[in-house]
Amino acid sequence: MLSGYRLMWMLVMFDLPVLEKEERKAATDFRNTLLDLGFEMSQFSVYVRFCTGPAQVETYCKHVEAALPPGGKVNIIQFTDKQYERIISYQGRARQPSQKAPDQFNLF
């Protein structure tokens, strides 16, 4: 049985240099790689992905590491689905409803 304590989320946050044309291309390529890996943009330079467990998180960490651009800073945070349910979000000053966990159909 799938447990909210075993199911995981990955959060990739980054600040990449974009002053030079090559830097902008590297940043765009990195974002596109995250999207190709199934991440969704939560905010600009913040991407999230649902995973079935710690082993899948580790696999995606390796994919992200392989796609890292030469400059900038990238952080990966991992947390359980139960912790994700507790995120408090605002749009403007309006508090948003809690995120619904993906349907099991979306997992596979």
Rosetta constraint file for C-alpha pairs under 8 A:
AtomPair CA 2 CA 6 HARMONIC 7.12 0.50
AtomPair CA 2 CA 7 HARMONIC 7.03 0.50
AtomPair CA 3 CA 7 HARMONIC 6.10 0.50
AtomPair CA 4 CA 8 HARMONIC 7.79 0.50
AtomPair CA 4 CA 80 HARMONIC 6.53 0.50
AtomPair CA 4 CA 81 HARMONIC 4.89 0.50
AtomPair CA 4 CA 82 HARMONIC 5.08 0.50
AtomPair CA 5 CA 80 HARMONIC 5.47 0.50
AtomPair CA 5 CA 81 HARMONIC 6.25 0.50
AtomPair CA 5 CA 82 HARMONIC 5.95 0.50
AtomPair CA 6 CA 52 HARMONIC 7.31 0.50
AtomPair CA 6 CA 53 HARMONIC 5.57 0.50
AtomPair CA 6 CA 54 HARMONIC 7.56 0.50
AtomPair CA 6 CA 80 HARMONIC 6.44 0.50
AtomPair CA 6 CA 81 HARMONIC 7.47 0.50
AtomPair CA 7 CA 50 HARMONIC 7.78 0.50
AtomPair CA 7 CA 51 HARMONIC 6.20 0.50
AtomPair CA 7 CA 52 HARMONIC 4.87 0.50
AtomPair CA 7 CA 53 HARMONIC 4.93 0.50
AtomPair CA 7 CA 54 HARMONIC 7.84 0.50
AtomPair CA 7 CA 80 HARMONIC 5.75 0.50
AtomPair CA 7 CA 81 HARMONIC 5.42 0.50
AtomPair CA 8 CA 50 HARMONIC 6.11 0.50
AtomPair CA 8 CA 51 HARMONIC 5.05 0.50
AtomPair CA 8 CA 52 HARMONIC 6.08 0.50
AtomPair CA 8 CA 53 HARMONIC 5.39 0.50
AtomPair CA 8 CA 54 HARMONIC 6.76 0.50
AtomPair CA 8 CA 57 HARMONIC 7.35 0.50
AtomPair CA 8 CA 78 HARMONIC 6.77 0.50
AtomPair CA 8 CA 79 HARMONIC 5.59 0.50
AtomPair CA 8 CA 80 HARMONIC 4.34 0.50
AtomPair CA 8 CA 81 HARMONIC 5.29 0.50
AtomPair CA 9 CA 48 HARMONIC 6.82 0.50
AtomPair CA 9 CA 49 HARMONIC 5.63 0.50
AtomPair CA 9 CA 50 HARMONIC 4.60 0.50
AtomPair CA 9 CA 51 HARMONIC 5.70 0.50
AtomPair CA 9 CA 57 HARMONIC 7.76 0.50
AtomPair CA 9 CA 78 HARMONIC 5.61 0.50
AtomPair CA 9 CA 79 HARMONIC 5.41 0.50
AtomPair CA 9 CA 80 HARMONIC 6.03 0.50
AtomPair CA 9 CA 81 HARMONIC 6.36 0.50
AtomPair CA 9 CA 84 HARMONIC 7.35 0.50
AtomPair CA 10 CA 48 HARMONIC 5.45 0.50
AtomPair CA 10 CA 49 HARMONIC 5.20 0.50
AtomPair CA 10 CA 50 HARMONIC 6.51 0.50
AtomPair CA 10 CA 51 HARMONIC 7.35 0.50
AtomPair CA 10 CA 57 HARMONIC 6.82 0.50
AtomPair CA 10 CA 76 HARMONIC 6.69 0.50
AtomPair CA 10 CA 77 HARMONIC 5.75 0.50
AtomPair CA 10 CA 78 HARMONIC 4.58 0.50
AtomPair CA 10 CA 79 HARMONIC 6.74 0.50
AtomPair CA 11 CA 46 HARMONIC 6.86 0.50
AtomPair CA 11 CA 47 HARMONIC 5.69 0.50
AtomPair CA 11 CA 48 HARMONIC 4.50 0.50
AtomPair CA 11 CA 49 HARMONIC 6.73 0.50
AtomPair CA 11 CA 76 HARMONIC 5.54 0.50
AtomPair CA 11 CA 77 HARMONIC 5.02 0.50
AtomPair CA 11 CA 78 HARMONIC 6.26 0.50
AtomPair CA 12 CA 45 HARMONIC 7.86 0.50
AtomPair CA 12 CA 46 HARMONIC 5.67 0.50
AtomPair CA 12 CA 47 HARMONIC 5.16 0.50
AtomPair CA 12 CA 48 HARMONIC 6.31 0.50
AtomPair CA 12 CA 74 HARMONIC 6.96 0.50
AtomPair CA 12 CA 75 HARMONIC 5.74 0.50
AtomPair CA 12 CA 76 HARMONIC 4.55 0.50
AtomPair CA 12 CA 77 HARMONIC 6.53 0.50
AtomPair CA 13 CA 45 HARMONIC 5.66 0.50
AtomPair CA 13 CA 46 HARMONIC 4.52 0.50
AtomPair CA 13 CA 47 HARMONIC 6.56 0.50
AtomPair CA 13 CA 74 HARMONIC 5.71 0.50
AtomPair CA 13 CA 75 HARMONIC 5.21 0.50
AtomPair CA 13 CA 76 HARMONIC 6.43 0.50
AtomPair CA 14 CA 45 HARMONIC 5.39 0.50
AtomPair CA 14 CA 46 HARMONIC 6.74 0.50
AtomPair CA 14 CA 72 HARMONIC 7.33 0.50
AtomPair CA 14 CA 73 HARMONIC 5.52 0.50
AtomPair CA 14 CA 74 HARMONIC 4.28 0.50
AtomPair CA 14 CA 75 HARMONIC 6.25 0.50
AtomPair CA 15 CA 45 HARMONIC 6.81 0.50
AtomPair CA 15 CA 72 HARMONIC 5.57 0.50
AtomPair CA 15 CA 73 HARMONIC 5.32 0.50
AtomPair CA 15 CA 74 HARMONIC 6.61 0.50
AtomPair CA 16 CA 23 HARMONIC 7.75 0.50
AtomPair CA 16 CA 27 HARMONIC 6.23 0.50
AtomPair CA 16 CA 71 HARMONIC 6.39 0.50
AtomPair CA 16 CA 72 HARMONIC 4.20 0.50
AtomPair CA 16 CA 73 HARMONIC 6.29 0.50
AtomPair CA 16 CA 74 HARMONIC 7.99 0.50
AtomPair CA 17 CA 23 HARMONIC 5.84 0.50
AtomPair CA 17 CA 24 HARMONIC 7.21 0.50
AtomPair CA 17 CA 27 HARMONIC 7.51 0.50
AtomPair CA 17 CA 71 HARMONIC 6.53 0.50
AtomPair CA 17 CA 72 HARMONIC 5.78 0.50
AtomPair CA 18 CA 22 HARMONIC 7.97 0.50
AtomPair CA 18 CA 23 HARMONIC 4.83 0.50
AtomPair CA 18 CA 24 HARMONIC 4.49 0.50
AtomPair CA 18 CA 27 HARMONIC 7.04 0.50
AtomPair CA 19 CA 23 HARMONIC 6.49 0.50
AtomPair CA 19 CA 24 HARMONIC 6.93 0.50
AtomPair CA 20 CA 24 HARMONIC 6.36 0.50
AtomPair CA 21 CA 25 HARMONIC 6.29 0.50
AtomPair CA 22 CA 26 HARMONIC 6.16 0.50
AtomPair CA 23 CA 27 HARMONIC 6.13 0.50
AtomPair CA 23 CA 71 HARMONIC 7.96 0.50
AtomPair CA 24 CA 28 HARMONIC 6.11 0.50
AtomPair CA 25 CA 29 HARMONIC 6.01 0.50
AtomPair CA 26 CA 30 HARMONIC 6.13 0.50
AtomPair CA 26 CA 69 HARMONIC 5.79 0.50
AtomPair CA 27 CA 31 HARMONIC 6.28 0.50
AtomPair CA 27 CA 69 HARMONIC 6.93 0.50
AtomPair CA 28 CA 32 HARMONIC 6.12 0.50
AtomPair CA 29 CA 33 HARMONIC 6.10 0.50
AtomPair CA 30 CA 34 HARMONIC 6.36 0.50
AtomPair CA 30 CA 67 HARMONIC 6.21 0.50
AtomPair CA 30 CA 68 HARMONIC 6.68 0.50
AtomPair CA 30 CA 69 HARMONIC 6.78 0.50
AtomPair CA 31 CA 35 HARMONIC 6.38 0.50
AtomPair CA 32 CA 36 HARMONIC 6.09 0.50
AtomPair CA 33 CA 37 HARMONIC 6.15 0.50
AtomPair CA 33 CA 67 HARMONIC 7.05 0.50
AtomPair CA 34 CA 38 HARMONIC 6.57 0.50
AtomPair CA 34 CA 39 HARMONIC 5.39 0.50
AtomPair CA 34 CA 40 HARMONIC 7.87 0.50
AtomPair CA 34 CA 47 HARMONIC 7.53 0.50
AtomPair CA 34 CA 64 HARMONIC 7.29 0.50
AtomPair CA 35 CA 39 HARMONIC 4.93 0.50
AtomPair CA 35 CA 40 HARMONIC 6.34 0.50
AtomPair CA 35 CA 41 HARMONIC 7.93 0.50
AtomPair CA 37 CA 60 HARMONIC 7.82 0.50
AtomPair CA 38 CA 49 HARMONIC 6.50 0.50
AtomPair CA 39 CA 47 HARMONIC 5.86 0.50
AtomPair CA 39 CA 48 HARMONIC 5.26 0.50
AtomPair CA 39 CA 49 HARMONIC 4.59 0.50
AtomPair CA 39 CA 50 HARMONIC 7.91 0.50
AtomPair CA 40 CA 47 HARMONIC 5.36 0.50
AtomPair CA 40 CA 48 HARMONIC 5.38 0.50
AtomPair CA 40 CA 49 HARMONIC 6.37 0.50
AtomPair CA 41 CA 45 HARMONIC 7.55 0.50
AtomPair CA 41 CA 46 HARMONIC 6.04 0.50
AtomPair CA 41 CA 47 HARMONIC 4.40 0.50
AtomPair CA 41 CA 48 HARMONIC 6.50 0.50
AtomPair CA 42 CA 46 HARMONIC 5.55 0.50
AtomPair CA 42 CA 47 HARMONIC 5.29 0.50
AtomPair CA 42 CA 48 HARMONIC 6.43 0.50
AtomPair CA 43 CA 47 HARMONIC 6.91 0.50
AtomPair CA 51 CA 56 HARMONIC 5.95 0.50
AtomPair CA 51 CA 57 HARMONIC 6.14 0.50
AtomPair CA 51 CA 107 HARMONIC 7.93 0.50
AtomPair CA 52 CA 56 HARMONIC 6.32 0.50
AtomPair CA 52 CA 57 HARMONIC 7.96 0.50
AtomPair CA 52 CA 107 HARMONIC 7.42 0.50
AtomPair CA 53 CA 57 HARMONIC 6.44 0.50
AtomPair CA 54 CA 58 HARMONIC 6.23 0.50
AtomPair CA 55 CA 59 HARMONIC 6.36 0.50
AtomPair CA 56 CA 60 HARMONIC 6.27 0.50
AtomPair CA 57 CA 61 HARMONIC 6.08 0.50
AtomPair CA 57 CA 78 HARMONIC 7.62 0.50
AtomPair CA 58 CA 62 HARMONIC 6.39 0.50
AtomPair CA 59 CA 63 HARMONIC 6.58 0.50
AtomPair CA 60 CA 64 HARMONIC 6.14 0.50
AtomPair CA 61 CA 65 HARMONIC 6.04 0.50
AtomPair CA 61 CA 76 HARMONIC 7.73 0.50
AtomPair CA 62 CA 66 HARMONIC 6.16 0.50
AtomPair CA 63 CA 67 HARMONIC 6.45 0.50
AtomPair CA 64 CA 68 HARMONIC 6.32 0.50
AtomPair CA 68 CA 74 HARMONIC 7.99 0.50
AtomPair CA 79 CA 83 HARMONIC 6.34 0.50
AtomPair CA 79 CA 84 HARMONIC 7.00 0.50
AtomPair CA 80 CA 84 HARMONIC 6.34 0.50
AtomPair CA 81 CA 85 HARMONIC 6.30 0.50
AtomPair CA 81 CA 101 HARMONIC 7.53 0.50
AtomPair CA 82 CA 86 HARMONIC 7.05 0.50
AtomPair CA 83 CA 87 HARMONIC 7.29 0.50
AtomPair CA 84 CA 99 HARMONIC 7.99 0.50
AtomPair CA 85 CA 98 HARMONIC 6.51 0.50
AtomPair CA 85 CA 99 HARMONIC 6.42 0.50
AtomPair CA 85 CA 100 HARMONIC 7.46 0.50
AtomPair CA 85 CA 101 HARMONIC 7.47 0.50
AtomPair CA 86 CA 98 HARMONIC 7.29 0.50
AtomPair CA 87 CA 98 HARMONIC 6.86 0.50
AtomPair CA 87 CA 99 HARMONIC 7.74 0.50
AtomPair CA 88 CA 95 HARMONIC 7.52 0.50
AtomPair CA 88 CA 96 HARMONIC 7.46 0.50
AtomPair CA 88 CA 98 HARMONIC 6.95 0.50
AtomPair CA 89 CA 95 HARMONIC 5.90 0.50
AtomPair CA 89 CA 96 HARMONIC 5.39 0.50
AtomPair CA 89 CA 97 HARMONIC 7.55 0.50
AtomPair CA 89 CA 98 HARMONIC 7.53 0.50
AtomPair CA 90 CA 94 HARMONIC 5.38 0.50
AtomPair CA 90 CA 95 HARMONIC 4.33 0.50
AtomPair CA 90 CA 96 HARMONIC 5.35 0.50
AtomPair CA 91 CA 95 HARMONIC 6.46 0.50
AtomPair CA 91 CA 96 HARMONIC 6.69 0.50
AtomPair CA 102 CA 106 HARMONIC 6.17 0.50
AtomPair CA 102 CA 107 HARMONIC 7.34 0.50
AtomPair CA 103 CA 107 HARMONIC 7.01 0.50
AtomPair CA 104 CA 108 HARMONIC 7.20 0.50
